């Protein structure tokens, strides 16, 4: 491939049959082979042959996509199928509700200190849950801190990611929040006086009663409690409506990214779209003032061209999740040995449990929907939905196990993969390099503001939060594709016999079923499914 760069233009000479992608350098878009995309990979992955589990279906998909390239009509999945029903739900978690008591109830019962673990998404949920607990116990919340993790290796704290002043101002009428614990408590031995509360002290999905019974007495006696490693320790139901509303207000209104993240997020959006695009409500909520200031004052000569449409895919296929799943992913004996070695090293409790339990076959695990989707399966789903091979796909992912050997099948069908690393220069990414949570914030922005968002794991926190934002602010114009792993496994089980038309029909029915507009059911996350009276208003 030869590349000639001229001021304001790029001339390319390409060899036939090259699989291409594009990225941005010095205000110019260049095309590069997709094999050069910066996929993180271990040195042991280099030179591995491509891994395929569904060769016949891939061949059928390739032929079907080649035919679609000649068609003018686009897939209907660029639009939300139940837009009218979705659009009647409007954001209103920040509105005062007359029938509920406003403000805090009398004198504070004490201070709640929260140390949140996990990455960006887990920490965000922890912050909103902490606000809810503080309101429930009529306590003063100390601005949450984030625990350093050897996994995430990110020293970022609240003010490095979120706008502190906006958060405090937004929540001040319902919850008293201070930046630091008063000095009279700071020198106390928290554990010795019994004010240290860990996840082991509270049940998973704890109820308000659990907090009133176990935490409130300590809070009143000692004047403060420290919730250490505050994870998934507050259930969604039963929950007082006003407390539920606070969680939604916190997540969808109070937590705004700092200007540093908003500015580069807006730049990322601009690079993806290529041409000027009218900002949506989602854009404005996530990017603030930078959504307008980032648009060039002088329109380029090609300004009449429409902005690029893109699909954002959250692709999860990390070694820890696939090793823990106990599934077989078609990589042969070497892969099985690698995954078993990883289990023995990282999941000793799982190994002990397996010794005592009856083994379940990998085929059965896949049938019941317990196996993570491979990149190959994700590509087949997109092909079944009719997305053309030229579709621009923003890839949000951690380290894909198997690297290029696993991505080969995906790239063969969808070569136009883009990432924040290919769209932003090393200089632009430099301030984020050692801060995984801040890097994750850029992925969250790109996924939430996409024309279509697709996921491979509906249980991930990023997918959950992005889905929630698109439901809350999307107005019926933000489709989300959520595969049902159990149903998909049944379809793929017929790999050797199913025709492409039959595959398409069943995949489309599966996805459309997941796109139905439903009110949040009891026990489900308000962050993922905000369509409920506590979070949104129905017109």
C-alpha positions in Angstrom: 0.0 0.0 0.0 1.3 3.5 -0.9 0.1 6.6 0.9 0.6 10.1 -0.5 -0.3 12.9 1.8 -1.2 16.3 0.4 -2.4 19.3 2.5 -6.1 18.8 2.8 -6.2 15.5 0.9 -5.1 11.9 1.1 -4.3 9.8 -2.1 -4.1 6.1 -1.7 -2.9 3.2 -3.9 -4.1 -0.1 -2.5 -3.5 -3.7 -3.5 -6.6 -5.7 -4.4 -8.2 -7.8 -1.7 -6.7 -5.8 1.2 -8.8 -5.7 4.3 -8.9 -2.1 5.4 -9.7 0.1 8.4 -9.1 3.8 9.0 -7.6 6.0 11.7 -6.8 9.6 12.2 -3.4 11.3 12.2 -2.6 15.0 12.3 -6.2 16.0 11.2 -6.1 13.5 8.3 -7.9 10.2 8.0 -5.8 7.4 6.7 -6.7 3.8 5.8 -4.6 1.0 7.2 -5.0 -2.8 7.2 -7.3 -4.0 9.9 -4.6 -6.5 11.0 -2.7 -3.4 12.2 -5.4 -2.4 14.6 -3.8 -2.0 18.1 -5.2 -5.1 19.7 -3.6 -5.8 23.0 -2.0 -9.2 22.9 0.3 -11.4 24.9 3.5 -12.5 23.2 2.2 -16.1 23.4 -0.7 -15.2 21.1 1.6 -14.1 18.2 1.5 -16.5 15.3 -1.5 -18.4 16.4 -3.7 -19.6 13.5 -7.3 -18.1 13.2 -9.8 -19.9 15.4 -13.2 -20.7 13.9 -16.1 -22.6 15.3 -18.7 -21.9 12.6 -16.9 -22.0 9.3 -20.0 -22.9 7.3 -22.0 -20.0 8.7 -19.2 -17.6 8.2 -19.0 -18.6 4.5 -22.8 -18.0 4.2 -22.5 -14.7 6.0 -19.7 -13.5 3.7 -21.8 -14.3 0.6 -24.9 -12.7 2.0 -23.0 -9.5 3.0 -21.4 -9.3 -0.5 -24.9 -9.3 -2.0 -26.1 -6.6 0.4 -23.3 -4.3 -0.6 -25.1 -3.8 -4.0 -28.4 -3.0 -2.3 -29.5 0.5 -1.5 -31.7 -0.5 1.4 -30.2 -0.6 4.9 -31.0 -2.8 7.8 -34.0 -1.7 9.9 -31.9 -2.2 13.0 -30.4 1.2 12.6 -33.7 2.4 14.2 -35.5 1.4 17.3 -38.4 -0.8 16.4 -40.7 0.4 19.2 -39.7 4.1 19.0 -43.3 5.4 19.6 -43.6 3.4 22.9 -40.1 4.4 24.0 -40.6 8.1 23.3 -43.4 8.5 25.8 -40.9 8.0 28.6 -39.2 11.2 29.6 -36.3 11.9 32.0 -37.6 13.4 35.3 -35.5 12.0 38.1 -34.2 15.6 38.8 -37.7 17.0 39.3 -39.2 17.5 42.7 -42.2 15.3 43.5 -44.8 17.1 45.7 -46.0 14.0 47.5 -42.6 13.2 48.9 -40.9 15.1 51.7 -38.3 17.5 50.4 -34.9 17.9 51.9 -33.2 16.1 54.8 -35.0 14.9 57.9 -33.7 16.8 60.9 -30.2 16.4 62.4 -27.8 14.0 60.7 -27.3 10.6 62.4 -23.6 10.7 61.5 -21.1 10.4 58.7 -20.9 7.6 56.1 -17.5 7.0 54.5 -17.5 4.9 51.4 -14.5 3.3 49.7 -15.6 1.9 46.3 -13.8 -0.9 44.5 -13.8 -2.0 40.9 -13.4 0.0 37.7 -15.2 3.1 36.4 -18.6 1.5 36.1 -18.6 -0.4 39.4 -17.5 2.8 41.1 -20.3 4.8 39.5 -22.9 2.4 40.8 -21.3 2.5 44.2 -21.5 6.3 44.4 -25.2 6.3 43.6 -25.9 3.5 46.0 -24.0 5.4 48.7 -26.2 8.4 48.1 -29.2 6.2 48.6 -27.9 4.7 51.8 -27.0 8.1 53.2 -30.6 9.3 52.5 -32.1 6.1 53.9 -30.1 6.5 57.2 -30.5 10.3 57.3 -26.7 10.5 57.3 -24.0 12.9 55.9 -22.1 11.3 53.1 -18.4 11.9 52.8 -17.4 12.3 49.1 -16.7 8.6 48.1 -13.1 7.5 47.5 -11.9 4.8 45.1 -9.7 1.9 46.2 -6.6 1.2 44.2 -6.7 -2.2 42.5 -3.9 -4.3 41.2 -6.2 -5.2 38.4 -7.2 -1.7 37.3 -4.0 0.0 38.4 -5.7 3.4 38.4 -5.1 5.9 41.2 -7.9 8.2 40.0 -10.2 9.7 42.6 -13.7 11.3 42.4 -12.4 14.7 41.3 -10.3 13.2 38.5 -13.3 11.7 36.8 -16.4 13.7 37.9 -17.2 17.3 38.5 -17.3 17.7 42.3 -19.1 21.0 42.5 -21.9 19.9 40.1 -22.3 16.7 42.1 -22.6 18.5 45.4 -24.9 21.2 44.1 -27.2 18.7 42.4 -27.6 16.5 45.4 -27.5 19.1 48.2 -31.3 19.4 48.7 -31.7 15.7 49.4 -28.4 14.5 50.9 -25.8 16.4 52.9 -22.4 15.7 51.3 -19.0 16.9 52.6 -15.6 16.5 51.1 -13.8 15.1 54.1 -14.6 13.3 57.4 -14.4 15.8 60.4 -10.9 15.7 62.0 -12.3 14.4 65.3 -13.0 11.1 63.6 -9.9 10.8 61.4 -7.5 9.6 64.1 -9.8 6.9 65.4 -9.2 3.2 64.8 -12.2 2.5 62.7 -12.0 -1.3 63.0 -11.3 -1.2 66.8 -14.4 0.8 67.6 -16.6 -1.3 65.3 -17.3 1.3 62.6 -15.7 -0.7 59.8 -18.3 -2.5 57.6 -17.2 -4.7 54.8 -19.1 -6.6 52.1 -19.0 -9.7 54.4 -21.1 -7.8 57.0 -23.9 -7.2 54.6 -25.7 -9.6 52.3 -25.6 -9.3 48.6 -28.5 -7.1 47.4 -29.1 -5.9 51.0 -32.5 -4.4 51.8 -33.2 -1.1 53.6 -34.1 -3.2 56.6 -30.6 -4.7 56.6 -29.1 -1.2 56.8 -31.5 0.0 59.4 -30.8 -3.0 61.6 -27.1 -3.5 61.1 -25.6 -0.1 60.1 -27.8 2.6 61.7 -27.1 1.5 65.4 -23.3 1.7 64.8 -23.7 5.0 63.0 -25.6 6.6 65.9 -23.3 5.1 68.5 -19.9 6.0 66.9 -20.9 9.0 64.8 -19.6 7.5 61.6 -19.3 4.2 59.7 -16.8 3.2 56.9 -18.3 1.0 54.2 -15.1 -0.6 52.8 -15.2 -2.2 49.4 -18.7 -1.0 48.9 -19.9 -3.3 46.1 -23.2 -4.8 45.2 -24.6 -4.4 48.7 -27.9 -2.5 48.1 -30.8 -4.2 46.3 -33.3 -2.5 44.0 -36.4 -3.7 45.7 -38.1 -3.3 48.0 -37.0 0.4 48.1 -38.8 3.6 49.1 -39.7 5.4 45.9 -37.9 8.6 46.9 -34.7 6.7 47.6 -34.9 5.0 44.3 -35.4 8.3 42.6 -32.2 9.6 44.2 -30.2 6.8 42.6 -31.5 7.8 39.2 -30.9 11.5 39.9 -27.3 10.7 40.9 -26.5 8.5 37.9 -28.3 10.4 35.1 -27.9 14.0 36.4 -25.4 14.5 39.1 -22.4 12.6 37.8 -20.9 14.6 35.0 -17.4 13.9 33.6 -14.7 16.5 34.2 -13.9 18.9 31.3 -10.7 16.9 30.5 -12.8 13.8 29.7 -15.6 15.8 28.0 -13.2 17.6 25.8 -11.5 14.5 24.4 -14.8 12.7 24.3 -16.2 15.4 22.1 -13.1 15.2 19.9 -13.6 11.4 19.7 -17.2 11.9 18.6 -16.1 14.4 16.0 -13.5 12.0 14.6 -16.0 9.1 14.4 -18.7 11.2 12.7 -16.1 12.8 10.3 -18.6 15.5 9.3 -20.6 17.9 11.4 -23.5 16.3 13.2 -26.4 17.8 15.0 -25.9 17.0 18.7 -28.4 14.7 20.3 -29.7 14.9 23.9 -27.3 12.1 24.8 -24.4 14.1 23.3 -25.3 17.2 25.3 -25.7 15.3 28.6 -22.4 13.5 28.4 -20.2 16.1 26.7 -21.7 19.4 28.1 -20.4 22.6 26.6 -17.7 20.8 24.6 -20.2 19.4 22.2 -20.7 22.7 20.5 -17.2 24.3 21.0 -15.5 21.3 19.4 -17.2 21.8 16.0 -14.9 23.7 13.6 -15.9 27.4 13.1 -15.2 27.0 9.3 -17.0 24.2 7.5 -14.8 22.1 5.2 -15.5 22.0 1.5 -17.2 18.6 1.9 -19.5 19.9 4.7 -22.6 18.9 2.7 -21.8 15.2 3.3 -23.8 13.6 6.1 -22.1 12.5 9.3 -20.9 8.9 9.5 -23.3 6.5 11.2 -21.7 4.0 13.4 -22.4 1.0 15.6 -20.6 0.7 19.0 -19.9 -2.8 20.1 -18.9 -3.7 23.7 -16.9 -6.9 23.1 -16.1 -8.9 26.2 -13.8 -11.9 25.7 -11.2 -11.5 28.4 -9.3 -14.6 29.7 -10.7 -14.3 33.3 -14.3 -14.4 32.3 -13.9 -17.2 29.7 -11.7 -19.3 32.1 -14.3 -18.9 34.8 -17.1 -19.9 32.5 -15.6 -23.5 32.0 -16.8 -23.4 28.4 -14.9 -24.6 25.3 -14.2 -22.0 22.6 -12.8 -24.2 19.8 -9.2 -23.4 20.4 -8.1 -27.0 20.8 -5.9 -28.7 23.4 -3.5 -25.8 23.9 -6.3 -23.4 24.7 -7.9 -25.8 27.1 -4.6 -26.2 28.9 -4.0 -22.4 29.1 -7.5 -21.8 30.5 -7.1 -24.6 33.1 -3.8 -23.2 34.2 -5.4 -19.8 34.6 -8.2 -21.2 36.7 -5.7 -23.0 39.0 -3.7 -19.8 39.4 -6.5 -17.3 39.8 -9.6 -19.2 40.9 -8.6 -21.7 43.6 -12.0 -21.7 45.2 -13.6 -22.6 41.8 -11.2 -25.5 41.5 -12.1 -26.8 45.0 -15.8 -26.5 44.2 -15.4 -28.4 40.9 -13.7 -31.3 42.7 -16.7 -31.7 44.9 -19.5 -31.1 42.3 -20.8 -33.1 39.4 -19.2 -32.0 36.2 -21.3 -30.2 33.6 -20.4 -30.6 29.9 -19.3 -27.6 27.9 -22.2 -28.3 25.4 -24.7 -28.1 28.3 -23.2 -24.9 29.5 -23.5 -23.3 26.1 -27.1 -24.6 25.7 -28.2 -22.9 29.0 -26.6 -19.6 28.0 -23.6 -19.7 30.3 -20.8 -19.2 27.7 -19.5 -15.7 26.8 -19.9 -14.9 23.1 -16.8 -15.1 21.0 -15.9 -12.3 18.5 -16.9 -14.8 15.7 -20.4 -15.2 17.2 -20.8 -11.4 17.6 -20.0 -10.9 13.9 -22.5 -13.6 12.9 -25.2 -11.8 14.9 -24.5 -8.5 13.2 -24.5 -10.2 9.8 -27.8 -11.9 10.6 -29.3 -8.5 11.4 -28.2 -7.2 8.0 -25.5 -4.7 8.9 -23.4 -4.3 5.8 -19.7 -5.2 5.7 -18.8 -1.5 5.3 -20.5 -0.6 8.6 -18.3 1.6 10.8 -17.9 -0.3 14.2 -16.5 1.4 17.2 -15.0 -1.3 19.3 -15.0 -1.0 23.1 -13.1 -3.9 24.6 -10.5 -5.0 27.1 -7.9 -7.5 26.1 -9.4 -10.0 23.7 -8.1 -13.5 24.6 -6.4 -14.9 21.6 -5.8 -11.5 20.0 -5.8 -11.5 16.2 -6.4 -15.2 16.0 -9.8 -14.6 17.7 -10.6 -11.4 15.8 -9.8 -12.8 12.4 -13.3 -14.0 11.7 -14.9 -10.7 12.9 -12.5 -8.6 10.7 -13.2 -10.8 7.7 -16.8 -9.8 7.8 -16.4 -6.3 9.3 -13.1 -4.7 8.5 -14.1 -1.1 9.4 -13.2 -1.3 13.1 -12.3 1.9 14.9 -11.2 2.4 18.5 -10.2 5.4 20.6 -6.5 4.4 20.0 -6.9 4.6 16.2 -8.9 7.9 16.3 -6.9 9.8 18.8 -3.2 10.6 18.5 -0.7 9.3 21.1 -0.4 12.9 22.4 -4.2 13.3 22.8 -4.3 10.0 24.7 -1.2 10.6 26.8 -3.1 12.2 29.8 -5.3 9.1 30.0 -2.7 6.3 29.5 -2.2 5.3 33.1 -5.8 5.9 34.2 -7.9 3.0 33.1 -11.1 4.5 34.5 -10.7 7.7 32.5 -10.0 5.6 29.4 -13.2 3.6 30.1 -15.1 6.9 30.3 -14.2 7.6 26.7 -15.5 4.2 25.7 -18.7 4.9 27.7 -19.2 8.2 25.8 -18.6 6.6 22.4 -21.0 3.7 23.1 -23.7 5.8 24.7 -23.8 8.3 21.8 -23.6 5.8 19.0 -26.4 5.3 16.4 -26.7 1.7 17.6 -25.2 0.0 20.6 -24.5 -3.7 20.7 -23.1 -5.9 23.5 -21.9 -9.4 23.9 -22.4 -9.6 27.6 -25.6 -8.0 29.0 -24.3 -8.6 32.6 -21.4 -6.2 32.3 -21.6 -2.9 34.1 -20.6 -0.8 31.1 -23.3 -2.4 28.9 -25.8 -1.9 31.8 -24.9 1.8 32.2 -24.8 2.5 28.5 -28.2 0.8 28.0 -29.6 2.9 30.8 -28.4 6.2 29.4 -29.8 5.3 26.0 -33.1 4.5 27.5 -33.2 7.5 29.7 -32.1 10.2 27.2 -32.6 8.4 23.9 -36.2 9.4 23.3 -36.9 6.3 21.2 -34.0 7.0 18.9 -31.2 5.0 20.5 -31.5 1.3 19.6 -29.6 -1.3 21.7 -28.9 -4.9 20.5 -28.8 -7.4 23.3 -28.3 -11.1 22.3 -30.0 -13.8 24.3 -27.1 -16.3 24.8 -29.4 -19.2 25.4 -31.5 -18.6 22.2 -28.4 -17.8 20.2 -26.8 -21.1 21.3 -29.8 -23.0 20.1 -29.5 -21.3 16.7 -25.8 -21.9 16.4 -26.2 -25.5 17.4 -27.7 -26.0 13.9 -24.6 -24.6 12.3 -24.1 -27.5 9.9 -27.7 -27.5 8.6 -29.4 -24.2 9.0 -29.9 -22.0 5.9 -28.9 -18.3 5.9 -32.4 -17.1 5.5 -33.5 -19.2 8.5 -30.5 -18.0 10.5 -31.4 -14.3 9.8 -35.0 -14.7 10.7 -34.3 -16.3 14.0 -31.5 -13.9 15.0 -33.7 -10.9 14.1 -36.6 -12.3 16.2 -34.2 -12.8 19.1 -32.9 -9.2 19.0 -36.4 -7.6 18.5 -37.7 -9.5 21.5 -35.0 -7.9 23.6 -35.9 -4.4 22.3 -39.4 -4.4 23.5 -40.3 -1.4 25.7 -41.0 -2.7 29.2 -41.4 -1.1 32.5 -38.6 -2.1 34.9 -39.5 -5.3 36.7 -39.0 -5.7 40.4 -35.4 -6.5 41.4 -34.0 -5.2 38.1 -31.4 -2.4 38.0 -32.6 1.2 37.7 -29.3 2.1 36.1 -29.9 -0.4 33.3 -33.7 -0.1 33.1 -34.8 3.4 34.2 -38.3 3.2 32.7 -40.1 3.2 36.0 -42.2 5.9 37.8 -39.3 6.6 40.2 -36.9 7.5 37.4 -38.9 8.6 34.4 -42.2 10.2 33.6 -44.7 8.6 31.2 -46.6 11.1 29.1 
